[in-house]
Amino acid sequence: MFFLCFKKWNNLFVAALLLVGLSLTVLSYFQVCSSACTAVHDYRLFSFPFEVAGGVFFVTSFLLLIASFRWCSMRVVLIMLAAYASGAEIFLILFQKYVIKSWCPVCLSIAVVVFLILVQLVYSARIWIMPYRLSVVVCVPMLLLGFLVSSSAIAKKNSDYRELFNEEVILGNSSSEVEVYFFSDWMCPSCQRVESEVEGEFEELFPLARVCFVDLAINSESMYYLPYNLSFMINSKDHYIELRKALRKFADNKEIPTQKKIQKVVETLEVKYDNPLGYREINEGRKHFKALAKKFKVSQTPTVIIRNSARDEEVRLVGYEEISQQKITYLVSTLSK
């Protein structure tokens, strides 16, 4: 009798939590929240609003709960799904704290509901489905999976990633008809030599042209530098040259950059950098750079492409012998006329 009574009230409690979670998700979707929630709505999960994932979770969980009345195995699937969602919520809480730096009360309430659902399911499972140790074995991998998938799938909202990387990685005068593309590999000795000689020219080009520093990774180790180079171009334009020089020092010393090392360097430079890119943004940036290399038929580094987009005139400089500060300045000036 106790067992049946407990099972009934447990199911009712889980069902109530699912309905509360779904209601909060609907409120979040219609942005019935404080102004603190606005920043959270600027991000997406797999290109969809967070509320879509939340709605799918709560509806699917409710269906699994009903199915578990007949098949006990559905209860185990429900526990695994709740553990997965809890892992995702842990990441999203950390993301709000360290990246968005703003708390969404509705999002936090949804996270609490998800955690309560998992705790209740695990607790009740001990009574008639599986022992505590087995619950841990089932839940821990799903928690980790939810955390990892969310960390790789979250990205800032943008209607067109191609448009984002056409414009956001551009430095300098965005209205200029003249474009300068500097193709380089972070581990290429010739690129390092050229850049050390012409880096003083970079900021002088900004008022005259649209400038883009394209990572063409000939060496596999150069891929470690791509996320930071992209992030600097998109989020720290005013301090890009300083940050690029700092990143270049890592390459010169053949040292792999990490978020911790970069943050330390940034603090030394007293430059604001607190918005690293998500996996999807980095991947789209990599594809954009690859498309630029294909468009301009660039296969070696260093290469500088200088073109007038209005007249479709283009000049290329390839290798250490051809690239110089004077040539770049002269060509930009000539193509501007």
C-alpha positions as CSV (number, residue, x, y, z in Angstrom):
1,M,0.0,0.0,0.0
2,F,2.8,2.4,0.9
3,F,4.6,1.6,-2.3
4,L,1.6,2.4,-4.5
5,C,0.9,5.6,-2.6
6,F,4.5,6.7,-2.9
7,K,4.6,5.9,-6.6
8,K,1.4,7.9,-7.2
9,W,2.5,11.0,-5.3
10,N,5.9,10.8,-6.8
11,N,4.5,10.8,-10.3
12,L,2.2,13.7,-9.5
13,F,5.1,15.7,-8.1
14,V,7.3,15.1,-11.2
15,A,4.3,15.9,-13.5
16,A,3.7,19.2,-11.5
17,L,7.4,20.1,-11.9
18,L,7.3,19.4,-15.6
19,L,4.2,21.7,-16.0
20,V,5.9,24.4,-14.0
21,G,9.0,24.1,-16.1
22,L,7.0,24.3,-19.3
23,S,5.1,27.3,-18.1
24,L,8.4,29.1,-17.3
25,T,9.7,28.2,-20.7
26,V,6.7,29.8,-22.3
27,L,7.2,32.9,-20.2
28,S,10.8,33.0,-21.3
29,Y,9.9,32.6,-25.0
30,F,7.6,35.6,-24.8
31,Q,10.3,37.5,-22.8
32,V,7.9,38.1,-19.9
33,C,10.9,38.8,-17.7
34,S,13.1,41.6,-16.3
35,S,15.6,43.6,-18.4
36,A,18.3,41.3,-17.0
37,C,17.0,38.5,-19.4
38,T,17.7,40.5,-22.5
39,A,21.4,39.5,-22.8
40,V,20.5,35.9,-22.5
41,H,18.1,36.1,-25.4
42,D,21.0,37.2,-27.7
43,Y,22.3,33.6,-27.7
44,R,21.1,30.5,-29.3
45,L,21.5,26.7,-28.8
46,F,22.0,24.9,-32.1
47,S,20.8,28.1,-33.8
48,F,17.5,27.8,-31.9
49,P,16.2,29.9,-28.9
50,F,16.9,28.2,-25.6
51,E,13.1,27.9,-25.1
52,V,12.8,25.5,-28.0
53,A,15.2,23.1,-26.3
54,G,13.4,23.6,-23.0
55,G,10.0,23.0,-24.6
56,V,11.2,19.8,-26.2
57,F,12.7,18.6,-22.9
58,F,9.6,19.2,-20.8
59,V,7.1,17.8,-23.4
60,T,9.3,14.7,-24.1
61,S,9.8,14.1,-20.3
62,F,6.0,14.3,-19.8
63,L,5.4,11.7,-22.5
64,L,8.1,9.4,-21.0
65,L,6.6,9.8,-17.5
66,I,3.2,8.6,-18.9
67,A,4.9,5.8,-20.8
68,S,6.7,4.7,-17.6
69,F,3.4,3.8,-16.0
70,R,3.4,0.8,-18.4
71,W,7.1,0.3,-19.1
72,C,9.6,0.7,-16.3
73,S,12.5,1.0,-18.8
74,M,11.0,4.4,-19.9
75,R,11.7,5.6,-16.3
76,V,15.4,4.9,-16.9
77,V,15.3,6.9,-20.2
78,L,13.6,9.7,-18.3
79,I,16.3,9.8,-15.7
80,M,19.0,9.9,-18.4
81,L,17.2,12.8,-20.2
82,A,16.9,14.7,-16.9
83,A,20.6,14.2,-16.2
84,Y,21.5,15.4,-19.7
85,A,19.3,18.5,-19.2
86,S,20.9,19.1,-15.8
87,G,24.4,19.0,-17.3
88,A,23.2,21.6,-19.9
89,E,21.8,23.8,-17.2
90,I,25.0,23.7,-15.2
91,F,26.9,25.0,-18.3
92,L,24.2,27.7,-18.9
93,I,24.5,28.9,-15.3
94,L,28.3,29.2,-15.7
95,F,27.8,30.9,-19.1
96,Q,25.6,33.5,-17.5
97,K,28.1,34.2,-14.8
98,Y,31.3,34.3,-16.7
99,V,30.4,35.3,-20.3
100,I,27.0,37.1,-20.3
101,K,27.7,38.5,-16.8
102,S,24.0,38.9,-16.3
103,W,21.4,36.7,-14.5
104,C,18.1,35.8,-16.0
105,P,15.6,34.9,-13.1
106,V,13.4,32.8,-15.3
107,C,16.3,30.8,-16.7
108,L,17.6,30.2,-13.2
109,S,14.1,29.1,-12.1
110,I,13.9,26.6,-15.0
111,A,17.3,25.3,-14.0
112,V,16.1,24.7,-10.4
113,V,13.0,22.9,-11.8
114,V,15.2,20.6,-13.9
115,F,17.5,19.8,-10.9
116,L,14.5,19.0,-8.7
117,I,13.1,16.7,-11.4
118,L,16.4,14.8,-11.6
119,V,16.7,14.5,-7.8
120,Q,13.1,13.3,-7.4
121,L,13.5,10.8,-10.2
122,V,16.8,9.4,-8.8
123,Y,15.4,9.2,-5.3
124,S,12.2,7.4,-6.4
125,A,14.1,5.1,-8.7
126,R,16.0,3.7,-5.6
127,I,12.7,2.3,-4.3
128,W,11.5,0.2,-7.3
129,I,13.9,0.4,-10.3
130,M,17.6,0.6,-9.6
131,P,20.0,1.0,-6.6
132,Y,21.8,4.3,-5.9
133,R,25.1,3.2,-7.4
134,L,23.4,2.3,-10.7
135,S,21.7,5.7,-10.7
136,V,25.1,7.4,-10.4
137,V,26.5,5.2,-13.2
138,V,23.6,6.3,-15.5
139,C,23.5,9.9,-14.5
140,V,27.1,11.0,-14.4
141,P,27.9,10.3,-18.1
142,M,24.7,12.1,-19.2
143,L,25.5,15.1,-17.0
144,L,28.9,15.4,-18.7
145,L,27.4,14.9,-22.1
146,G,24.8,17.6,-21.6
147,F,27.5,20.0,-20.3
148,L,29.8,19.3,-23.3
149,V,27.2,19.4,-26.0
150,S,25.8,22.7,-24.6
151,S,29.3,24.3,-24.5
152,S,29.9,23.5,-28.1
153,A,26.4,24.4,-29.4
154,I,25.9,27.8,-27.8
155,A,26.5,30.8,-30.0
156,K,25.5,34.4,-30.3
157,K,22.4,35.1,-32.3
158,N,22.9,36.1,-35.9
159,S,20.6,35.7,-38.8
160,D,23.4,35.0,-41.3
161,Y,26.8,33.6,-40.3
162,R,28.2,34.3,-43.7
163,E,27.2,37.9,-43.5
164,L,28.7,38.0,-39.9
165,F,32.1,36.9,-41.0
166,N,32.1,39.0,-44.2
167,E,31.8,42.1,-42.0
168,E,32.7,41.4,-38.5
169,V,36.3,40.3,-39.2
170,I,37.0,43.5,-41.2
171,L,39.1,46.2,-39.5
172,G,39.7,49.7,-40.7
173,N,37.5,51.9,-42.9
174,S,34.3,49.8,-43.5
175,S,33.1,52.2,-46.3
176,S,36.4,52.1,-48.3
177,E,36.4,50.4,-51.7
178,V,40.0,49.2,-51.1
179,E,40.5,45.9,-49.3
180,V,43.7,44.4,-47.9
181,Y,43.8,40.7,-47.0
182,F,46.9,39.5,-45.2
183,F,47.1,35.7,-45.5
184,S,49.5,34.2,-43.0
185,D,50.3,31.1,-41.0
186,W,51.2,31.6,-37.3
187,M,54.0,29.0,-37.4
188,C,55.4,30.2,-40.8
189,P,58.9,31.7,-40.4
190,S,58.5,33.9,-43.5
191,C,55.2,35.2,-42.2
192,Q,56.8,36.0,-38.8
193,R,59.6,37.9,-40.5
194,V,57.3,39.9,-42.8
195,E,54.9,40.7,-40.0
196,S,57.7,42.0,-37.8
197,E,58.7,44.4,-40.6
198,V,55.3,45.7,-41.7
199,E,53.3,45.6,-38.4
200,G,53.9,49.3,-37.9
201,E,52.0,49.9,-41.1
202,F,48.8,48.1,-40.1
203,E,47.2,50.9,-38.1
204,E,48.1,53.5,-40.8
205,L,46.1,51.4,-43.3
206,F,42.9,51.4,-41.2
207,P,41.7,54.9,-42.3
208,L,42.3,54.0,-46.0
209,A,41.1,50.5,-46.4
210,R,39.1,47.5,-45.2
211,V,41.7,45.2,-43.6
212,C,41.4,41.5,-42.8
213,F,44.0,39.2,-41.3
214,V,43.3,35.7,-42.7
215,D,44.5,32.6,-41.0
216,L,45.7,30.1,-43.7
217,A,46.8,27.2,-41.6
218,I,49.6,25.4,-43.5
219,N,50.9,24.0,-40.2
220,S,48.4,22.1,-38.0
221,E,49.7,23.9,-34.9
222,S,48.4,27.2,-36.3
223,M,44.8,26.1,-35.7
224,Y,45.3,26.7,-31.9
225,Y,45.7,30.4,-32.7
226,L,42.6,30.7,-34.9
227,P,39.9,31.1,-32.1
228,Y,41.8,34.0,-30.4
229,N,42.6,35.8,-33.7
230,L,38.9,35.6,-34.7
231,S,37.8,36.7,-31.2
232,F,40.1,39.7,-31.2
233,M,39.0,40.8,-34.7
234,I,35.3,40.5,-33.8
235,N,35.2,41.7,-30.1
236,S,38.3,43.8,-29.6
237,K,38.8,45.8,-32.8
238,D,40.1,48.9,-31.0
239,H,43.0,46.9,-29.5
240,Y,43.4,44.3,-32.2
241,I,47.0,45.2,-33.2
242,E,48.2,45.0,-29.5
243,L,46.5,41.7,-29.0
244,R,47.8,40.3,-32.3
245,K,51.4,41.2,-31.3
246,A,50.8,39.4,-28.0
247,L,49.5,36.3,-29.8
248,R,52.5,36.5,-32.2
249,K,54.8,36.2,-29.2
250,F,53.3,32.8,-28.4
251,A,53.9,31.7,-32.0
252,D,57.5,33.0,-32.0
253,N,58.2,31.0,-28.9
254,K,56.2,28.0,-30.3
255,E,54.0,28.1,-27.3
256,I,50.4,26.9,-27.6
257,P,48.0,29.7,-26.4
258,T,45.2,28.8,-23.8
259,Q,42.4,30.9,-22.5
260,K,44.2,31.3,-19.1
261,K,47.4,32.4,-20.8
262,I,45.6,34.8,-23.1
263,Q,43.7,36.3,-20.2
264,K,46.9,36.9,-18.3
265,V,48.4,38.7,-21.3
266,V,45.3,40.8,-21.7
267,E,45.4,41.9,-18.1
268,T,49.0,42.9,-18.5
269,L,48.0,45.0,-21.6
270,E,45.0,46.4,-19.7
271,V,42.8,45.6,-22.6
272,K,39.2,44.4,-22.3
273,Y,38.8,40.8,-23.5
274,D,36.0,38.8,-21.9
275,N,34.0,37.3,-24.7
276,P,35.6,34.2,-26.3
277,L,33.8,32.7,-29.3
278,G,31.7,29.5,-29.2
279,Y,32.5,26.4,-31.2
280,R,30.1,27.2,-34.0
281,E,31.4,30.8,-34.5
282,I,35.0,29.5,-34.6
283,N,34.0,26.8,-37.1
284,E,32.2,29.4,-39.3
285,G,35.2,31.7,-39.1
286,R,37.5,28.9,-40.2
287,K,35.2,28.1,-43.2
288,H,35.1,31.9,-44.1
289,F,38.9,32.1,-44.1
290,K,39.0,28.9,-46.2
291,A,36.5,30.5,-48.7
292,L,38.6,33.6,-48.9
293,A,41.7,31.6,-49.7
294,K,39.8,29.8,-52.4
295,K,38.3,33.0,-53.8
296,F,41.7,34.7,-54.2
297,K,43.4,31.4,-55.1
298,V,45.9,31.7,-52.3
299,S,47.9,28.5,-51.5
300,Q,51.0,29.8,-49.8
301,T,51.9,32.2,-47.0
302,P,52.6,35.0,-46.6
303,T,50.4,36.6,-49.3
304,V,48.9,40.0,-49.4
305,I,45.9,40.7,-51.6
306,I,45.1,44.4,-52.3
307,R,42.0,45.1,-54.4
308,N,39.5,47.7,-55.3
309,S,36.1,46.0,-55.0
310,A,34.2,48.6,-57.0
311,R,36.6,48.3,-60.1
312,D,37.4,44.6,-59.4
313,E,41.1,45.4,-59.7
314,E,43.5,43.3,-57.7
315,V,47.2,43.1,-56.9
316,R,48.9,40.3,-55.0
317,L,52.3,40.2,-53.2
318,V,53.6,36.8,-52.4
319,G,56.5,35.9,-50.2
320,Y,59.1,37.8,-48.1
321,E,60.9,39.2,-51.1
322,E,57.7,40.9,-52.5
323,I,55.9,42.1,-49.4
324,S,57.1,45.3,-47.9
325,Q,55.7,48.3,-46.0
326,Q,56.4,50.7,-48.9
327,K,54.7,48.5,-51.6
328,I,51.5,47.9,-49.5
329,T,51.2,51.7,-48.9
330,Y,51.8,52.5,-52.5
331,L,49.3,50.0,-53.8
332,V,46.6,51.0,-51.4
333,S,47.1,54.7,-52.4
334,T,47.1,53.8,-56.1
335,L,43.9,51.6,-55.9
336,S,42.2,54.3,-53.9
337,K,42.3,56.7,-56.9
